């Protein structure tokens, strides 16, 4: 995911206008928030030992 964001910021956004760039940043940020909200957290080590 990190490489995708770096590619987006360095390569894909270099050839578009200002408004499109702002919308892209907002869209990617919103998508990251949604993924972070619904992605399950790994179990803690103390809970799995019980």
PQR file of N, CA, C, O and H, with PARSE charges and radii, in Angstrom:
ATOM      1  N   UNK A   1       0.829  -1.189   0.000 -0.4000 1.5000
ATOM      2  CA  UNK A   1       0.000   0.000   0.000 -0.0000 2.0000
ATOM      3  C   UNK A   1       0.872   1.250   0.000  0.5500 1.7000
ATOM      4  O   UNK A   1       0.544   2.250  -0.639 -0.5500 1.4000
ATOM      5  N   UNK A   2       1.989   1.183   0.725 -0.4000 1.5000
ATOM      6  CA  UNK A   2       2.876   2.346   0.787 -0.0000 2.0000
ATOM      7  C   UNK A   2       3.430   2.699  -0.584  0.5500 1.7000
ATOM      8  O   UNK A   2       3.503   3.869  -0.957 -0.5500 1.4000
ATOM      9  H   UNK A   2       2.256   0.371   1.245  0.4000 1.0000
ATOM     10  N   UNK A   3       3.819   1.670  -1.328 -0.4000 1.5000
ATOM     11  CA  UNK A   3       4.377   1.920  -2.663 -0.0000 2.0000
ATOM     12  C   UNK A   3       3.322   2.509  -3.600  0.5500 1.7000
ATOM     13  O   UNK A   3       3.639   3.331  -4.460 -0.5500 1.4000
ATOM     14  H   UNK A   3       3.759   0.719  -1.024  0.4000 1.0000
ATOM     15  N   UNK A   4       2.090   2.095  -3.433 -0.4000 1.5000
ATOM     16  CA  UNK A   4       1.007   2.635  -4.249 -0.0000 2.0000
ATOM     17  C   UNK A   4       0.810   4.121  -3.984  0.5500 1.7000
ATOM     18  O   UNK A   4       0.619   4.895  -4.922 -0.5500 1.4000
ATOM     19  H   UNK A   4       1.832   1.427  -2.735  0.4000 1.0000
ATOM     20  N   UNK A   5       0.852   4.523  -2.731 -0.4000 1.5000
ATOM     21  CA  UNK A   5       0.679   5.930  -2.369 -0.0000 2.0000
ATOM     22  C   UNK A   5       1.858   6.756  -2.872  0.5500 1.7000
ATOM     23  O   UNK A   5       1.665   7.865  -3.370 -0.5500 1.4000
ATOM     24  H   UNK A   5       1.007   3.894  -1.969  0.4000 1.0000
ATOM     25  N   UNK A   6       3.071   6.234  -2.749 -0.4000 1.5000
ATOM     26  CA  UNK A   6       4.253   6.948  -3.248 -0.0000 2.0000
ATOM     27  C   UNK A   6       4.153   7.120  -4.754  0.5500 1.7000
ATOM     28  O   UNK A   6       4.431   8.203  -5.270 -0.5500 1.4000
ATOM     29  H   UNK A   6       3.227   5.333  -2.344  0.4000 1.0000
ATOM     30  N   UNK A   7       3.761   6.069  -5.471 -0.4000 1.5000
ATOM     31  CA  UNK A   7       3.602   6.167  -6.925 -0.0000 2.0000
ATOM     32  C   UNK A   7       2.537   7.200  -7.277  0.5500 1.7000
ATOM     33  O   UNK A   7       2.714   7.992  -8.202 -0.5500 1.4000
ATOM     34  H   UNK A   7       3.535   5.189  -5.052  0.4000 1.0000
ATOM     35  N   UNK A   8       1.439   7.188  -6.540 -0.4000 1.5000
ATOM     36  CA  UNK A   8       0.371   8.151  -6.799 -0.0000 2.0000
ATOM     37  C   UNK A   8       0.868   9.575  -6.638  0.5500 1.7000
ATOM     38  O   UNK A   8       0.620  10.421  -7.497 -0.5500 1.4000
ATOM     39  H   UNK A   8       1.295   6.545  -5.789  0.4000 1.0000
ATOM     40  N   UNK A   9       1.566   9.845  -5.546 -0.4000 1.5000
ATOM     41  CA  UNK A   9       2.007  11.208  -5.269 -0.0000 2.0000
ATOM     42  C   UNK A   9       3.116  11.662  -6.211  0.5500 1.7000
ATOM     43  O   UNK A   9       3.123  12.820  -6.627 -0.5500 1.4000
ATOM     44  H   UNK A   9       1.767   9.158  -4.848  0.4000 1.0000
ATOM     45  N   UNK A  10       4.044  10.791  -6.554 -0.4000 1.5000
ATOM     46  CA  UNK A  10       5.198  11.209  -7.350 -0.0000 2.0000
ATOM     47  C   UNK A  10       4.953  11.154  -8.851  0.5500 1.7000
ATOM     48  O   UNK A  10       5.400  12.047  -9.572 -0.5500 1.4000
ATOM     49  H   UNK A  10       4.038   9.850  -6.216  0.4000 1.0000
ATOM     50  N   UNK A  11       4.268  10.151  -9.336 -0.4000 1.5000
ATOM     51  CA  UNK A  11       4.127   9.990 -10.781 -0.0000 2.0000
ATOM     52  C   UNK A  11       2.765  10.422 -11.307  0.5500 1.7000
ATOM     53  O   UNK A  11       2.682  11.219 -12.241 -0.5500 1.4000
ATOM     54  H   UNK A  11       3.905   9.426  -8.751  0.4000 1.0000
ATOM     55  N   UNK A  12       1.717   9.906 -10.721 -0.4000 1.5000
ATOM     56  CA  UNK A  12       0.385  10.137 -11.275 -0.0000 2.0000
ATOM     57  C   UNK A  12      -0.090  11.575 -11.108  0.5500 1.7000
ATOM     58  O   UNK A  12      -0.785  12.094 -11.981 -0.5500 1.4000
ATOM     59  H   UNK A  12       1.784   9.258  -9.962  0.4000 1.0000
ATOM     60  N   UNK A  13       0.265  12.224 -10.017 -0.4000 1.5000
ATOM     61  CA  UNK A  13      -0.218  13.578  -9.765 -0.0000 2.0000
ATOM     62  C   UNK A  13       0.637  14.656 -10.413  0.5500 1.7000
ATOM     63  O   UNK A  13       0.292  15.836 -10.351 -0.5500 1.4000
ATOM     64  H   UNK A  13       0.830  11.803  -9.307  0.4000 1.0000
ATOM     65  N   UNK A  14       1.740  14.274 -11.030 -0.4000 1.5000
ATOM     66  CA  UNK A  14       2.624  15.283 -11.617 -0.0000 2.0000
ATOM     67  C   UNK A  14       2.070  15.866 -12.914  0.5500 1.7000
ATOM     68  O   UNK A  14       2.512  16.931 -13.345 -0.5500 1.4000
ATOM     69  H   UNK A  14       2.021  13.315 -11.081  0.4000 1.0000
ATOM     70  N   UNK A  15       1.117  15.191 -13.538 -0.4000 1.5000
ATOM     71  CA  UNK A  15       0.618  15.634 -14.841 -0.0000 2.0000
ATOM     72  C   UNK A  15      -0.822  16.133 -14.817  0.5500 1.7000
ATOM     73  O   UNK A  15      -1.430  16.289 -15.876 -0.5500 1.4000
ATOM     74  H   UNK A  15       0.758  14.326 -13.187  0.4000 1.0000
ATOM     75  N   UNK A  16      -1.381  16.386 -13.638 -0.4000 1.5000
ATOM     76  CA  UNK A  16      -2.767  16.848 -13.594 -0.0000 2.0000
ATOM     77  C   UNK A  16      -2.838  18.236 -12.976  0.5500 1.7000
ATOM     78  O   UNK A  16      -1.871  18.722 -12.389 -0.5500 1.4000
ATOM     79  H   UNK A  16      -0.887  16.260 -12.778  0.4000 1.0000
ATOM     80  N   UNK A  17      -3.983  18.854 -13.118 -0.4000 1.5000
ATOM     81  CA  UNK A  17      -4.172  20.214 -12.637 -0.0000 2.0000
ATOM     82  C   UNK A  17      -4.383  20.296 -11.138  0.5500 1.7000
ATOM     83  O   UNK A  17      -4.393  19.288 -10.432 -0.5500 1.4000
ATOM     84  H   UNK A  17      -4.768  18.459 -13.595  0.4000 1.0000
ATOM     85  N   UNK A  18      -4.548  21.511 -10.676 -0.4000 1.5000
ATOM     86  CA  UNK A  18      -4.643  21.781  -9.236 -0.0000 2.0000
ATOM     87  C   UNK A  18      -5.911  21.193  -8.617  0.5500 1.7000
ATOM     88  O   UNK A  18      -5.842  20.533  -7.580 -0.5500 1.4000
ATOM     89  H   UNK A  18      -4.539  22.331 -11.249  0.4000 1.0000
ATOM     90  N   UNK A  19      -7.051  21.424  -9.231 -0.4000 1.5000
ATOM     91  CA  UNK A  19      -8.319  20.936  -8.681 -0.0000 2.0000
ATOM     92  C   UNK A  19      -8.345  19.410  -8.677  0.5500 1.7000
ATOM     93  O   UNK A  19      -8.777  18.794  -7.703 -0.5500 1.4000
ATOM     94  H   UNK A  19      -7.107  21.961 -10.073  0.4000 1.0000
ATOM     95  N   UNK A  20      -7.887  18.811  -9.755 -0.4000 1.5000
ATOM     96  CA  UNK A  20      -7.851  17.350  -9.821 -0.0000 2.0000
ATOM     97  C   UNK A  20      -6.915  16.773  -8.772  0.5500 1.7000
ATOM     98  O   UNK A  20      -7.187  15.710  -8.214 -0.5500 1.4000
ATOM     99  H   UNK A  20      -7.536  19.311 -10.547  0.4000 1.0000
ATOM    100  N   UNK A  21      -5.824  17.459  -8.504 -0.4000 1.5000
ATOM    101  CA  UNK A  21      -4.868  17.004  -7.492 -0.0000 2.0000
ATOM    102  C   UNK A  21      -5.496  17.051  -6.097  0.5500 1.7000
ATOM    103  O   UNK A  21      -5.324  16.127  -5.303 -0.5500 1.4000
ATOM    104  H   UNK A  21      -5.603  18.322  -8.957  0.4000 1.0000
ATOM    105  N   UNK A  22      -6.217  18.122  -5.807 -0.4000 1.5000
ATOM    106  CA  UNK A  22      -6.878  18.251  -4.503 -0.0000 2.0000
ATOM    107  C   UNK A  22      -7.919  17.152  -4.330  0.5500 1.7000
ATOM    108  O   UNK A  22      -7.986  16.519  -3.276 -0.5500 1.4000
ATOM    109  H   UNK A  22      -6.357  18.873  -6.452  0.4000 1.0000
ATOM    110  N   UNK A  23      -8.729  16.924  -5.355 -0.4000 1.5000
ATOM    111  CA  UNK A  23      -9.751  15.882  -5.289 -0.0000 2.0000
ATOM    112  C   UNK A  23      -9.100  14.513  -5.123  0.5500 1.7000
ATOM    113  O   UNK A  23      -9.611  13.669  -4.386 -0.5500 1.4000
ATOM    114  H   UNK A  23      -8.674  17.439  -6.211  0.4000 1.0000
ATOM    115  N   UNK A  24      -7.984  14.289  -5.797 -0.4000 1.5000
ATOM    116  CA  UNK A  24      -7.263  13.023  -5.669 -0.0000 2.0000
ATOM    117  C   UNK A  24      -6.754  12.812  -4.254  0.5500 1.7000
ATOM    118  O   UNK A  24      -6.910  11.725  -3.698 -0.5500 1.4000
ATOM    119  H   UNK A  24      -7.569  14.975  -6.396  0.4000 1.0000
ATOM    120  N   UNK A  25      -6.146  13.834  -3.663 -0.4000 1.5000
ATOM    121  CA  UNK A  25      -5.648  13.730  -2.291 -0.0000 2.0000
ATOM    122  C   UNK A  25      -6.788  13.424  -1.325  0.5500 1.7000
ATOM    123  O   UNK A  25      -6.654  12.565  -0.453 -0.5500 1.4000
ATOM    124  H   UNK A  25      -6.019  14.717  -4.115  0.4000 1.0000
ATOM    125  N   UNK A  26      -7.902  14.123  -1.478 -0.4000 1.5000
ATOM    126  CA  UNK A  26      -9.042  13.890  -0.594 -0.0000 2.0000
ATOM    127  C   UNK A  26      -9.615  12.485  -0.775  0.5500 1.7000
ATOM    128  O   UNK A  26      -9.962  11.819   0.200 -0.5500 1.4000
ATOM    129  H   UNK A  26      -8.011  14.821  -2.185  0.4000 1.0000
ATOM    130  N   UNK A  27      -9.710  12.044  -2.014 -0.4000 1.5000
ATOM    131  CA  UNK A  27     -10.233  10.704  -2.284 -0.0000 2.0000
ATOM    132  C   UNK A  27      -9.354   9.610  -1.709  0.5500 1.7000
ATOM    133  O   UNK A  27      -9.851   8.664  -1.097 -0.5500 1.4000
ATOM    134  H   UNK A  27      -9.428  12.585  -2.806  0.4000 1.0000
ATOM    135  N   UNK A  28      -8.046   9.734  -1.904 -0.4000 1.5000
ATOM    136  CA  UNK A  28      -7.118   8.731  -1.374 -0.0000 2.0000
ATOM    137  C   UNK A  28      -7.126   8.758   0.150  0.5500 1.7000
ATOM    138  O   UNK A  28      -7.094   7.704   0.785 -0.5500 1.4000
ATOM    139  H   UNK A  28      -7.642  10.502  -2.401  0.4000 1.0000
ATOM    140  N   UNK A  29      -7.168   9.936   0.740 -0.4000 1.5000
ATOM    141  CA  UNK A  29      -7.227  10.031   2.195 -0.0000 2.0000
ATOM    142  C   UNK A  29      -8.489   9.400   2.754  0.5500 1.7000
ATOM    143  O   UNK A  29      -8.436   8.691   3.759 -0.5500 1.4000
ATOM    144  H   UNK A  29      -7.194  10.792   0.224  0.4000 1.0000
ATOM    145  N   UNK A  30      -9.614   9.647   2.119 -0.4000 1.5000
ATOM    146  CA  UNK A  30     -10.876   9.050   2.554 -0.0000 2.0000
ATOM    147  C   UNK A  30     -10.839   7.535   2.406  0.5500 1.7000
ATOM    148  O   UNK A  30     -11.304   6.810   3.286 -0.5500 1.4000
ATOM    149  H   UNK A  30      -9.658  10.223   1.303  0.4000 1.0000
ATOM    150  N   UNK A  31     -10.292   7.058   1.303 -0.4000 1.5000
ATOM    151  CA  UNK A  31     -10.169   5.615   1.094 -0.0000 2.0000
ATOM    152  C   UNK A  31      -9.288   4.971   2.161  0.5500 1.7000
ATOM    153  O   UNK A  31      -9.603   3.884   2.644 -0.5500 1.4000
ATOM    154  H   UNK A  31      -9.914   7.646   0.588  0.4000 1.0000
ATOM    155  N   UNK A  32      -8.198   5.620   2.532 -0.4000 1.5000
ATOM    156  CA  UNK A  32      -7.323   5.092   3.587 -0.0000 2.0000
ATOM    157  C   UNK A  32      -8.040   5.052   4.933  0.5500 1.7000
ATOM    158  O   UNK A  32      -7.872   4.100   5.695 -0.5500 1.4000
ATOM    159  H   UNK A  32      -7.942   6.504   2.140  0.4000 1.0000
ATOM    160  N   UNK A  33      -8.827   6.062   5.228 -0.4000 1.5000
ATOM    161  CA  UNK A  33      -9.595   6.065   6.476 -0.0000 2.0000
ATOM    162  C   UNK A  33     -10.610   4.926   6.510  0.5500 1.7000
ATOM    163  O   UNK A  33     -10.776   4.272   7.540 -0.5500 1.4000
ATOM    164  H   UNK A  33      -8.964   6.836   4.610  0.4000 1.0000
ATOM    165  N   UNK A  34     -11.281   4.691   5.399 -0.4000 1.5000
ATOM    166  CA  UNK A  34     -12.270   3.613   5.333 -0.0000 2.0000
ATOM    167  C   UNK A  34     -11.587   2.259   5.487  0.5500 1.7000
ATOM    168  O   UNK A  34     -12.076   1.399   6.220 -0.5500 1.4000
ATOM    169  H   UNK A  34     -11.146   5.222   4.563  0.4000 1.0000
ATOM    170  N   UNK A  35     -10.467   2.061   4.806 -0.4000 1.5000
ATOM    171  CA  UNK A  35      -9.730   0.800   4.931 -0.0000 2.0000
ATOM    172  C   UNK A  35      -9.252   0.610   6.362  0.5500 1.7000
ATOM    173  O   UNK A  35      -9.344  -0.493   6.900 -0.5500 1.4000
ATOM    174  H   UNK A  35     -10.069   2.760   4.211  0.4000 1.0000
ATOM    175  N   UNK A  36      -8.749   1.654   6.978 -0.4000 1.5000
ATOM    176  CA  UNK A  36      -8.294   1.565   8.360 -0.0000 2.0000
ATOM    177  C   UNK A  36      -9.418   1.269   9.333  0.5500 1.7000
ATOM    178  O   UNK A  36      -9.201   0.605  10.347 -0.5500 1.4000
ATOM    179  H   UNK A  36      -8.674   2.550   6.541  0.4000 1.0000
ATOM    180  N   UNK A  37     -10.594   1.744   9.044 -0.4000 1.5000
ATOM    181  CA  UNK A  37     -11.738   1.509   9.926 -0.0000 2.0000
ATOM    182  C   UNK A  37     -12.213   0.061   9.853  0.5500 1.7000
ATOM    183  O   UNK A  37     -12.577  -0.521  10.875 -0.5500 1.4000
ATOM    184  H   UNK A  37     -10.770   2.284   8.220  0.4000 1.0000
ATOM    185  N   UNK A  38     -12.214  -0.515   8.676 -0.4000 1.5000
ATOM    186  CA  UNK A  38     -12.770  -1.853   8.502 -0.0000 2.0000
ATOM    187  C   UNK A  38     -11.733  -2.967   8.529  0.5500 1.7000
ATOM    188  O   UNK A  38     -12.107  -4.139   8.575 -0.5500 1.4000
ATOM    189  H   UNK A  38     -11.918  -0.042   7.846  0.4000 1.0000
ATOM    190  N   UNK A  39     -10.464  -2.649   8.502 -0.4000 1.5000
ATOM    191  CA  UNK A  39      -9.424  -3.683   8.551 -0.0000 2.0000
ATOM    192  C   UNK A  39      -9.336  -4.234   9.971  0.5500 1.7000
ATOM    193  O   UNK A  39      -9.269  -3.461  10.928 -0.5500 1.4000
ATOM    194  H   UNK A  39     -10.160  -1.697   8.464  0.4000 1.0000
ATOM    195  N   UNK A  40      -9.336  -5.547  10.121 -0.4000 1.5000
ATOM    196  CA  UNK A  40      -9.273  -6.119  11.471 -0.0000 2.0000
ATOM    197  C   UNK A  40      -7.878  -5.964  12.074  0.5500 1.7000
ATOM    198  O   UNK A  40      -6.869  -6.063  11.375 -0.5500 1.4000
ATOM    199  H   UNK A  40      -9.390  -6.175   9.344  0.4000 1.0000
ATOM    200  N   UNK A  41      -7.842  -5.723  13.365 -0.4000 1.5000
ATOM    201  CA  UNK A  41      -6.574  -5.639  14.073 -0.0000 2.0000
ATOM    202  C   UNK A  41      -6.086  -7.042  14.395  0.5500 1.7000
ATOM    203  O   UNK A  41      -6.895  -7.928  14.669 -0.5500 1.4000
ATOM    204  H   UNK A  41      -8.662  -5.642  13.932  0.4000 1.0000
ATOM    205  N   UNK A  42      -4.784  -7.257  14.367 -0.4000 1.5000
ATOM    206  CA  UNK A  42      -4.279  -8.577  14.759 -0.0000 2.0000
ATOM    207  C   UNK A  42      -4.471  -8.785  16.259  0.5500 1.7000
ATOM    208  O   UNK A  42      -4.445  -7.820  17.022 -0.5500 1.4000
ATOM    209  H   UNK A  42      -4.126  -6.537  14.145  0.4000 1.0000
ATOM    210  N   UNK A  43      -4.662 -10.023  16.690 -0.4000 1.5000
ATOM    211  CA  UNK A  43      -4.855 -10.269  18.121 -0.0000 2.0000
ATOM    212  C   UNK A  43      -3.586  -9.967  18.911  0.5500 1.7000
ATOM    213  O   UNK A  43      -2.473 -10.103  18.405 -0.5500 1.4000
ATOM    214  H   UNK A  43      -4.683 -10.808  16.070  0.4000 1.0000
ATOM    215  N   UNK A  44      -3.779  -9.557  20.153 -0.4000 1.5000
ATOM    216  CA  UNK A  44      -2.636  -9.267  21.013 -0.0000 2.0000
ATOM    217  C   UNK A  44      -1.996 -10.575  21.458  0.5500 1.7000
ATOM    218  O   UNK A  44      -2.672 -11.598  21.567 -0.5500 1.4000
ATOM    219  H   UNK A  44      -4.684  -9.447  20.565  0.4000 1.0000
ATOM    220  N   UNK A  45      -0.705 -10.539  21.713 -0.4000 1.5000
ATOM    221  CA  UNK A  45       0.028 -11.745  22.105 -0.0000 2.0000
ATOM    222  C   UNK A  45      -0.450 -12.275  23.453  0.5500 1.7000
ATOM    223  O   UNK A  45      -0.498 -13.490  23.645 -0.5500 1.4000
ATOM    224  H   UNK A  45      -0.156  -9.708  21.625  0.4000 1.0000
ATOM    225  N   UNK A  46      -0.804 -11.400  24.388 -0.4000 1.5000
ATOM    226  CA  UNK A  46      -1.245 -11.825  25.715 -0.0000 2.0000
ATOM    227  C   UNK A  46      -2.593 -12.540  25.652  0.5500 1.7000
ATOM    228  O   UNK A  46      -2.840 -13.461  26.429 -0.5500 1.4000
ATOM    229  H   UNK A  46      -0.765 -10.413  24.232  0.4000 1.0000
ATOM    230  N   UNK A  47      -3.461 -12.127  24.742 -0.4000 1.5000
ATOM    231  CA  UNK A  47      -4.776 -12.752  24.636 -0.0000 2.0000
ATOM    232  C   UNK A  47      -4.701 -14.119  23.977  0.5500 1.7000
ATOM    233  O   UNK A  47      -5.501 -14.996  24.301 -0.5500 1.4000
ATOM    234  H   UNK A  47      -3.260 -11.378  24.110  0.4000 1.0000
ATOM    235  N   UNK A  48      -3.767 -14.323  23.066 -0.4000 1.5000
ATOM    236  CA  UNK A  48      -3.669 -15.605  22.379 -0.0000 2.0000
ATOM    237  C   UNK A  48      -3.023 -16.666  23.254  0.5500 1.7000
ATOM    238  O   UNK A  48      -3.223 -17.855  23.005 -0.5500 1.4000
ATOM    239  H   UNK A  48      -3.117 -13.611  22.803  0.4000 1.0000
ATOM    240  N   UNK A  49      -2.253 -16.282  24.274 -0.4000 1.5000
ATOM    241  CA  UNK A  49      -1.587 -17.246  25.148 -0.0000 2.0000
ATOM    242  C   UNK A  49      -2.554 -17.862  26.154  0.5500 1.7000
ATOM    243  O   UNK A  49      -2.245 -18.906  26.728 -0.5500 1.4000
ATOM    244  H   UNK A  49      -2.091 -15.316  24.477  0.4000 1.0000
ATOM    245  N   UNK A  50      -3.685 -17.265  26.380 -0.4000 1.5000
ATOM    246  CA  UNK A  50      -4.640 -17.763  27.380 -0.0000 2.0000
ATOM    247  C   UNK A  50      -5.415 -18.928  26.889  0.5500 1.7000
ATOM    248  O   UNK A  50      -6.257 -19.459  27.613 -0.5500 1.4000
ATOM    249  H   UNK A  50      -3.936 -16.417  25.914  0.4000 1.0000
TER
END
